[in-house]
Amino acid sequence: MSNPLSQRLVLAACLVAFAGCAPPIVLDAASMTPAFTDAAGAPEEAPTVELRYFSFSPTVSVVAWPGETADYGLRSWVRRDGSLVRDHRLYVGSLDEPWVRGLRLATAAPRQFRMLGVSRDTYACYWGKCSPFETIGVRIPDEVLRESRDSVAVTLYGWSGREVTITLRRDLIDAYLAAVDSVSAALRKRS
């Protein structure tokens, strides 16, 4: 014979666990990825934009890179309430540029941004196209991406005076921000 108190505790724990689970996230990824054409109307190789999430995860990750390479790109995380987790992240594959120790926005009025260090993505190839497994990154405020009407160039500085400039083309930034905005709107509507 079982104890009525323990039965009640198990029932209460089950109710709390059931009530505490958030509903699954369901997004129409196809409607959040824009198509591109060149000036003559022919399809261009569009930037790759992926939504990465699991149904019950607390965030949706938006990852974008130029169509020709995934060695660098933009990434952000959007909470279930539609808000952005911190700022955007410019990522660079650490195997491609292991010497990097600093990043600076290469504009007429240079700004230095905060390095985010190394991060690893164990699901880098889970969604189809692969992004780098290990990246270094820099935090880029939302207004920097939205206020610029042109491409954004970021210079990476490293050992022995080495440097390389990565240009985030406007089509990549626009496709990425469109996906971030679509995800944010869809999640706000759900909450």
Summary of the structure (lengths in Angstrom):
residues: 191
radius of gyration: 20.6
end to end distance: 44.1
largest distance: 79.4
contacts: 525
relative contact order: 0.18
helix: 27%
strand: 33%
